[in-house]
Amino acid sequence: MATIPAGYKLKMWQKKHILIRALEGILPHTVLRRRKQGFSIPLNKWLRGPLRDLTHTYLGEQRLREVGLFDPPTVARILKEHDEGRRNHETKIWVLLTFMLWHDLYLRYHPTR
């Protein structure tokens, strides 16, 4: 895309001009011209289901103490409330989990990066 002239990429401030032109005749006009739509993932269910063990491993007391940035009792309370369905802490848990995964990947196992 970097080699395509800007005039082809953006026409009269219309985003994705090339993509729309390429798909004309393939997708219905209503699909090509509709407003942007987001989509969500069932994060709440995943954190209670298939990601539960991973989450509890990375957000367990020992791992949190090794990193030393988060209060293990507070994280344990958040996980417990979420697992029991009393509160939906999916965003907090997701942020903590992705940080801990990033930390392990970039700081714990490759400290010179």
VMD Tcl script that builds the backbone (N, CA, C; Angstrom):
set m [mol new atoms 339]
animate dup $m
set s [atomselect $m all]
$s set {name element resname resid chain x y z} {
  {N N MET 1 A 0.823 -1.197 0.000}
  {CA C MET 1 A 0.000 0.000 0.000}
  {C C MET 1 A 0.865 1.257 0.000}
  {N N ALA 2 A 2.067 1.172 0.546}
  {CA C ALA 2 A 2.924 2.352 0.608}
  {C C ALA 2 A 3.315 2.839 -0.781}
  {N N THR 3 A 3.328 1.957 -1.753}
  {CA C THR 3 A 3.749 2.339 -3.104}
  {C C THR 3 A 2.607 2.876 -3.961}
  {N N ILE 4 A 1.380 2.741 -3.488}
  {CA C ILE 4 A 0.220 3.224 -4.249}
  {C C ILE 4 A 0.073 4.725 -4.009}
  {N N PRO 5 A -0.066 5.515 -5.064}
  {CA C PRO 5 A -0.220 6.972 -4.898}
  {C C PRO 5 A -1.422 7.310 -4.010}
  {N N ALA 6 A -1.270 8.348 -3.220}
  {CA C ALA 6 A -2.311 8.751 -2.268}
  {C C ALA 6 A -3.642 9.026 -2.952}
  {N N GLY 7 A -3.609 9.546 -4.157}
  {CA C GLY 7 A -4.834 9.856 -4.885}
  {C C GLY 7 A -5.709 8.642 -5.140}
  {N N TYR 8 A -5.098 7.476 -5.209}
  {CA C TYR 8 A -5.873 6.250 -5.400}
  {C C TYR 8 A -6.438 5.729 -4.079}
  {N N LYS 9 A -5.729 5.991 -3.013}
  {CA C LYS 9 A -6.152 5.480 -1.705}
  {C C LYS 9 A -7.286 6.298 -1.109}
  {N N LEU 10 A -7.274 7.589 -1.352}
  {CA C LEU 10 A -8.244 8.479 -0.734}
  {C C LEU 10 A -8.806 9.391 -1.813}
  {N N LYS 11 A -10.084 9.265 -2.061}
  {CA C LYS 11 A -10.704 10.102 -3.083}
  {C C LYS 11 A -11.806 10.919 -2.423}
  {N N MET 12 A -11.644 12.234 -2.444}
  {CA C MET 12 A -12.614 13.149 -1.832}
  {C C MET 12 A -12.900 12.738 -0.386}
  {N N TRP 13 A -11.872 12.393 0.360}
  {CA C TRP 13 A -11.929 11.998 1.767}
  {C C TRP 13 A -12.709 10.703 1.995}
  {N N GLN 14 A -12.940 9.944 0.952}
  {CA C GLN 14 A -13.602 8.649 1.086}
  {C C GLN 14 A -12.538 7.618 1.443}
  {N N LYS 15 A -12.657 7.021 2.596}
  {CA C LYS 15 A -11.688 6.027 3.037}
  {C C LYS 15 A -11.909 4.708 2.294}
  {N N LYS 16 A -10.843 3.965 2.131}
  {CA C LYS 16 A -10.868 2.644 1.496}
  {C C LYS 16 A -11.414 2.696 0.072}
  {N N HIS 17 A -11.092 3.743 -0.642}
  {CA C HIS 17 A -11.581 3.930 -2.007}
  {C C HIS 17 A -11.208 2.746 -2.913}
  {N N ILE 18 A -9.951 2.299 -2.844}
  {CA C ILE 18 A -9.507 1.189 -3.698}
  {C C ILE 18 A -10.260 -0.092 -3.355}
  {N N LEU 19 A -10.413 -0.363 -2.090}
  {CA C LEU 19 A -11.117 -1.576 -1.665}
  {C C LEU 19 A -12.561 -1.562 -2.158}
  {N N ILE 20 A -13.209 -0.435 -2.016}
  {CA C ILE 20 A -14.606 -0.323 -2.460}
  {C C ILE 20 A -14.702 -0.522 -3.968}
  {N N ARG 21 A -13.811 0.116 -4.704}
  {CA C ARG 21 A -13.823 -0.036 -6.170}
  {C C ARG 21 A -13.547 -1.472 -6.582}
  {N N ALA 22 A -12.640 -2.128 -5.884}
  {CA C ALA 22 A -12.286 -3.509 -6.222}
  {C C ALA 22 A -13.449 -4.467 -5.974}
  {N N LEU 23 A -14.284 -4.155 -5.002}
  {CA C LEU 23 A -15.380 -5.056 -4.640}
  {C C LEU 23 A -16.727 -4.685 -5.259}
  {N N GLU 24 A -16.773 -3.602 -6.028}
  {CA C GLU 24 A -18.014 -3.249 -6.719}
  {C C GLU 24 A -18.387 -4.368 -7.683}
  {N N GLY 25 A -19.649 -4.736 -7.663}
  {CA C GLY 25 A -20.116 -5.826 -8.510}
  {C C GLY 25 A -19.996 -7.179 -7.831}
  {N N ILE 26 A -19.232 -7.243 -6.743}
  {CA C ILE 26 A -19.080 -8.490 -5.996}
  {C C ILE 26 A -19.941 -8.445 -4.731}
  {N N LEU 27 A -19.843 -7.333 -4.020}
  {CA C LEU 27 A -20.653 -7.138 -2.818}
  {C C LEU 27 A -21.785 -6.164 -3.132}
  {N N PRO 28 A -22.913 -6.307 -2.441}
  {CA C PRO 28 A -24.029 -5.377 -2.663}
  {C C PRO 28 A -23.635 -3.938 -2.310}
  {N N HIS 29 A -24.231 -3.004 -3.000}
  {CA C HIS 29 A -23.973 -1.586 -2.784}
  {C C HIS 29 A -24.207 -1.206 -1.319}
  {N N THR 30 A -25.248 -1.796 -0.710}
  {CA C THR 30 A -25.564 -1.466 0.690}
  {C C THR 30 A -24.428 -1.868 1.631}
  {N N VAL 31 A -23.726 -2.936 1.313}
  {CA C VAL 31 A -22.592 -3.367 2.143}
  {C C VAL 31 A -21.404 -2.437 1.931}
  {N N LEU 32 A -21.132 -2.089 0.703}
  {CA C LEU 32 A -19.979 -1.247 0.386}
  {C C LEU 32 A -20.117 0.182 0.902}
  {N N ARG 33 A -21.322 0.671 1.000}
  {CA C ARG 33 A -21.533 2.079 1.381}
  {C C ARG 33 A -22.011 2.264 2.821}
  {N N ARG 34 A -22.179 1.207 3.568}
  {CA C ARG 34 A -22.678 1.392 4.929}
  {C C ARG 34 A -21.583 1.940 5.843}
  {N N ARG 35 A -22.025 2.463 6.958}
  {CA C ARG 35 A -21.101 3.026 7.939}
  {C C ARG 35 A -20.266 1.918 8.558}
  {N N LYS 36 A -19.145 2.305 9.086}
  {CA C LYS 36 A -18.245 1.373 9.735}
  {C C LYS 36 A -18.937 0.741 10.948}
  {N N GLN 37 A -18.715 -0.552 11.142}
  {CA C GLN 37 A -19.317 -1.252 12.273}
  {C C GLN 37 A -18.233 -1.975 13.047}
  {N N GLY 38 A -18.331 -1.920 14.328}
  {CA C GLY 38 A -17.397 -2.666 15.164}
  {C C GLY 38 A -17.926 -4.063 15.415}
  {N N PHE 39 A -17.110 -4.855 16.033}
  {CA C PHE 39 A -17.579 -6.167 16.455}
  {C C PHE 39 A -16.934 -6.471 17.791}
  {N N SER 40 A -17.588 -7.277 18.560}
  {CA C SER 40 A -17.042 -7.599 19.874}
  {C C SER 40 A -16.786 -9.098 19.964}
  {N N ILE 41 A -15.944 -9.431 20.893}
  {CA C ILE 41 A -15.638 -10.832 21.143}
  {C C ILE 41 A -16.260 -11.218 22.480}
  {N N PRO 42 A -16.559 -12.480 22.682}
  {CA C PRO 42 A -17.170 -12.906 23.957}
  {C C PRO 42 A -16.117 -13.043 25.062}
  {N N LEU 43 A -15.412 -11.948 25.326}
  {CA C LEU 43 A -14.313 -11.960 26.286}
  {C C LEU 43 A -14.752 -12.427 27.664}
  {N N ASN 44 A -15.902 -11.979 28.105}
  {CA C ASN 44 A -16.425 -12.368 29.412}
  {C C ASN 44 A -16.502 -13.901 29.532}
  {N N LYS 45 A -17.070 -14.540 28.521}
  {CA C LYS 45 A -17.185 -16.007 28.522}
  {C C LYS 45 A -15.819 -16.676 28.414}
  {N N TRP 46 A -14.955 -16.126 27.570}
  {CA C TRP 46 A -13.627 -16.720 27.384}
  {C C TRP 46 A -12.824 -16.691 28.682}
  {N N LEU 47 A -12.932 -15.576 29.432}
  {CA C LEU 47 A -12.172 -15.468 30.683}
  {C C LEU 47 A -12.696 -16.414 31.755}
  {N N ARG 48 A -13.951 -16.785 31.644}
  {CA C ARG 48 A -14.520 -17.767 32.584}
  {C C ARG 48 A -14.384 -19.190 32.054}
  {N N GLY 49 A -14.095 -19.329 30.750}
  {CA C GLY 49 A -14.018 -20.644 30.110}
  {C C GLY 49 A -12.619 -20.984 29.643}
  {N N PRO 50 A -12.388 -20.953 28.322}
  {CA C PRO 50 A -11.119 -21.442 27.781}
  {C C PRO 50 A -9.878 -20.658 28.208}
  {N N LEU 51 A -10.026 -19.396 28.614}
  {CA C LEU 51 A -8.857 -18.621 29.049}
  {C C LEU 51 A -8.699 -18.576 30.562}
  {N N ARG 52 A -9.568 -19.275 31.282}
  {CA C ARG 52 A -9.547 -19.204 32.750}
  {C C ARG 52 A -8.221 -19.683 33.329}
  {N N ASP 53 A -7.762 -20.849 32.917}
  {CA C ASP 53 A -6.510 -21.381 33.476}
  {C C ASP 53 A -5.326 -20.478 33.153}
  {N N LEU 54 A -5.253 -20.015 31.918}
  {CA C LEU 54 A -4.176 -19.110 31.521}
  {C C LEU 54 A -4.218 -17.831 32.360}
  {N N THR 55 A -5.407 -17.292 32.520}
  {CA C THR 55 A -5.579 -16.062 33.293}
  {C C THR 55 A -5.140 -16.256 34.734}
  {N N HIS 56 A -5.561 -17.348 35.346}
  {CA C HIS 56 A -5.211 -17.582 36.745}
  {C C HIS 56 A -3.726 -17.899 36.912}
  {N N THR 57 A -3.119 -18.470 35.896}
  {CA C THR 57 A -1.668 -18.720 35.960}
  {C C THR 57 A -0.906 -17.399 35.925}
  {N N TYR 58 A -1.224 -16.570 34.955}
  {CA C TYR 58 A -0.493 -15.312 34.799}
  {C C TYR 58 A -0.849 -14.268 35.845}
  {N N LEU 59 A -2.052 -14.355 36.401}
  {CA C LEU 59 A -2.472 -13.388 37.411}
  {C C LEU 59 A -2.500 -13.991 38.806}
  {N N GLY 60 A -1.802 -15.105 38.967}
  {CA C GLY 60 A -1.696 -15.735 40.277}
  {C C GLY 60 A -0.761 -14.955 41.187}
  {N N GLU 61 A -0.890 -15.204 42.465}
  {CA C GLU 61 A -0.130 -14.456 43.476}
  {C C GLU 61 A 1.379 -14.497 43.228}
  {N N GLN 62 A 1.910 -15.673 42.951}
  {CA C GLN 62 A 3.359 -15.804 42.764}
  {C C GLN 62 A 3.855 -14.961 41.587}
  {N N ARG 63 A 3.165 -15.051 40.440}
  {CA C ARG 63 A 3.582 -14.296 39.258}
  {C C ARG 63 A 3.490 -12.791 39.512}
  {N N LEU 64 A 2.412 -12.372 40.167}
  {CA C LEU 64 A 2.235 -10.947 40.436}
  {C C LEU 64 A 3.316 -10.431 41.380}
  {N N ARG 65 A 3.683 -11.233 42.369}
  {CA C ARG 65 A 4.737 -10.817 43.304}
  {C C ARG 65 A 6.095 -10.725 42.601}
  {N N GLU 66 A 6.359 -11.633 41.652}
  {CA C GLU 66 A 7.611 -11.590 40.890}
  {C C GLU 66 A 7.730 -10.276 40.119}
  {N N VAL 67 A 6.638 -9.839 39.514}
  {CA C VAL 67 A 6.651 -8.603 38.730}
  {C C VAL 67 A 6.668 -7.391 39.658}
  {N N GLY 68 A 5.911 -7.479 40.752}
  {CA C GLY 68 A 5.942 -6.440 41.769}
  {C C GLY 68 A 5.220 -5.143 41.439}
  {N N LEU 69 A 4.296 -5.180 40.520}
  {CA C LEU 69 A 3.581 -3.959 40.131}
  {C C LEU 69 A 2.127 -3.923 40.569}
  {N N PHE 70 A 1.551 -5.084 40.830}
  {CA C PHE 70 A 0.125 -5.153 41.142}
  {C C PHE 70 A -0.067 -5.799 42.508}
  {N N ASP 71 A -1.159 -5.433 43.156}
  {CA C ASP 71 A -1.478 -5.952 44.483}
  {C C ASP 71 A -2.181 -7.303 44.349}
  {N N PRO 72 A -1.499 -8.404 44.690}
  {CA C PRO 72 A -2.090 -9.742 44.508}
  {C C PRO 72 A -3.453 -9.940 45.160}
  {N N PRO 73 A -3.690 -9.476 46.409}
  {CA C PRO 73 A -5.031 -9.663 46.987}
  {C C PRO 73 A -6.129 -8.945 46.192}
  {N N THR 74 A -5.834 -7.781 45.666}
  {CA C THR 74 A -6.819 -7.047 44.874}
  {C C THR 74 A -7.115 -7.785 43.574}
  {N N VAL 75 A -6.076 -8.265 42.910}
  {CA C VAL 75 A -6.276 -9.019 41.661}
  {C C VAL 75 A -7.041 -10.307 41.952}
  {N N ALA 76 A -6.724 -10.981 43.055}
  {CA C ALA 76 A -7.437 -12.212 43.423}
  {C C ALA 76 A -8.924 -11.926 43.641}
  {N N ARG 77 A -9.232 -10.800 44.293}
  {CA C ARG 77 A -10.633 -10.429 44.517}
  {C C ARG 77 A -11.349 -10.174 43.193}
  {N N ILE 78 A -10.686 -9.463 42.293}
  {CA C ILE 78 A -11.263 -9.170 40.974}
  {C C ILE 78 A -11.545 -10.469 40.222}
  {N N LEU 79 A -10.589 -11.382 40.228}
  {CA C LEU 79 A -10.779 -12.671 39.542}
  {C C LEU 79 A -11.927 -13.460 40.157}
  {N N LYS 80 A -11.980 -13.481 41.486}
  {CA C LYS 80 A -13.032 -14.240 42.178}
  {C C LYS 80 A -14.418 -13.679 41.853}
  {N N GLU 81 A -14.552 -12.366 41.916}
  {CA C GLU 81 A -15.842 -11.738 41.607}
  {C C GLU 81 A -16.248 -12.030 40.161}
  {N N HIS 82 A -15.267 -11.994 39.265}
  {CA C HIS 82 A -15.564 -12.259 37.857}
  {C C HIS 82 A -15.954 -13.724 37.645}
  {N N ASP 83 A -15.155 -14.627 38.194}
  {CA C ASP 83 A -15.431 -16.067 38.032}
  {C C ASP 83 A -16.795 -16.460 38.581}
  {N N GLU 84 A -17.177 -15.847 39.686}
  {CA C GLU 84 A -18.462 -16.167 40.319}
  {C C GLU 84 A -19.636 -15.445 39.654}
  {N N GLY 85 A -19.340 -14.570 38.707}
  {CA C GLY 85 A -20.399 -13.850 38.011}
  {C C GLY 85 A -20.987 -12.700 38.791}
  {N N ARG 86 A -20.347 -12.327 39.902}
  {CA C ARG 86 A -20.863 -11.222 40.705}
  {C C ARG 86 A -20.592 -9.871 40.058}
  {N N ARG 87 A -19.459 -9.761 39.352}
  {CA C ARG 87 A -19.077 -8.521 38.658}
  {C C ARG 87 A -18.431 -8.894 37.338}
  {N N ASN 88 A -18.587 -8.035 36.366}
  {CA C ASN 88 A -17.923 -8.243 35.084}
  {C C ASN 88 A -16.675 -7.366 35.050}
  {N N HIS 89 A -15.538 -7.983 35.308}
  {CA C HIS 89 A -14.259 -7.272 35.312}
  {C C HIS 89 A -13.449 -7.609 34.060}
  {N N GLU 90 A -14.128 -7.947 32.961}
  {CA C GLU 90 A -13.411 -8.425 31.779}
  {C C GLU 90 A -12.346 -7.453 31.293}
  {N N THR 91 A -12.626 -6.170 31.295}
  {CA C THR 91 A -11.651 -5.202 30.794}
  {C C THR 91 A -10.425 -5.137 31.688}
  {N N LYS 92 A -10.627 -5.063 32.993}
  {CA C LYS 92 A -9.496 -5.024 33.931}
  {C C LYS 92 A -8.649 -6.287 33.798}
  {N N ILE 93 A -9.321 -7.428 33.765}
  {CA C ILE 93 A -8.606 -8.702 33.685}
  {C C ILE 93 A -7.847 -8.796 32.366}
  {N N TRP 94 A -8.466 -8.388 31.273}
  {CA C TRP 94 A -7.819 -8.453 29.959}
  {C C TRP 94 A -6.566 -7.572 29.929}
  {N N VAL 95 A -6.673 -6.377 30.478}
  {CA C VAL 95 A -5.519 -5.475 30.509}
  {C C VAL 95 A -4.399 -6.076 31.360}
  {N N LEU 96 A -4.734 -6.595 32.518}
  {CA C LEU 96 A -3.722 -7.232 33.375}
  {C C LEU 96 A -3.089 -8.432 32.686}
  {N N LEU 97 A -3.909 -9.267 32.080}
  {CA C LEU 97 A -3.403 -10.470 31.411}
  {C C LEU 97 A -2.489 -10.111 30.250}
  {N N THR 98 A -2.906 -9.186 29.414}
  {CA C THR 98 A -2.059 -8.827 28.268}
  {C C THR 98 A -0.763 -8.166 28.734}
  {N N PHE 99 A -0.821 -7.391 29.806}
  {CA C PHE 99 A 0.416 -6.820 30.337}
  {C C PHE 99 A 1.358 -7.911 30.815}
  {N N MET 100 A 0.827 -8.863 31.567}
  {CA C MET 100 A 1.675 -9.935 32.112}
  {C C MET 100 A 2.256 -10.795 30.990}
  {N N LEU 101 A 1.486 -11.057 29.957}
  {CA C LEU 101 A 2.005 -11.802 28.802}
  {C C LEU 101 A 3.105 -11.006 28.109}
  {N N TRP 102 A 2.871 -9.721 27.925}
  {CA C TRP 102 A 3.882 -8.855 27.320}
  {C C TRP 102 A 5.135 -8.821 28.189}
  {N N HIS 103 A 4.943 -8.684 29.482}
  {CA C HIS 103 A 6.067 -8.636 30.415}
  {C C HIS 103 A 6.924 -9.892 30.299}
  {N N ASP 104 A 6.271 -11.045 30.286}
  {CA C ASP 104 A 7.032 -12.297 30.166}
  {C C ASP 104 A 7.763 -12.376 28.837}
  {N N LEU 105 A 7.101 -12.007 27.789}
  {CA C LEU 105 A 7.699 -12.115 26.457}
  {C C LEU 105 A 8.863 -11.154 26.264}
  {N N TYR 106 A 8.709 -9.922 26.703}
  {CA C TYR 106 A 9.711 -8.906 26.396}
  {C C TYR 106 A 10.653 -8.546 27.539}
  {N N LEU 107 A 10.258 -8.745 28.771}
  {CA C LEU 107 A 11.122 -8.358 29.879}
  {C C LEU 107 A 11.680 -9.544 30.668}
  {N N ARG 108 A 10.851 -10.511 30.928}
  {CA C ARG 108 A 11.291 -11.641 31.736}
  {C C ARG 108 A 12.248 -12.552 30.972}
  {N N TYR 109 A 11.923 -12.886 29.741}
  {CA C TYR 109 A 12.726 -13.837 28.980}
  {C C TYR 109 A 13.739 -13.168 28.054}
  {N N HIS 110 A 13.592 -11.873 27.822}
  {CA C HIS 110 A 14.527 -11.129 26.979}
  {C C HIS 110 A 14.847 -9.784 27.652}
  {N N PRO 111 A 15.484 -9.821 28.811}
  {CA C PRO 111 A 15.670 -8.583 29.582}
  {C C PRO 111 A 16.565 -7.538 28.909}
  {N N THR 112 A 17.321 -7.909 27.890}
  {CA C THR 112 A 18.212 -6.943 27.246}
  {C C THR 112 A 17.534 -6.150 26.149}
  {N N ARG 113 A 16.315 -6.484 25.801}
  {CA C ARG 113 A 15.603 -5.747 24.744}
  {C C ARG 113 A 15.237 -4.376 25.188}
}
mol reanalyze $m
mol bondsrecalc $m
mol representation Tube
mol addrep $m
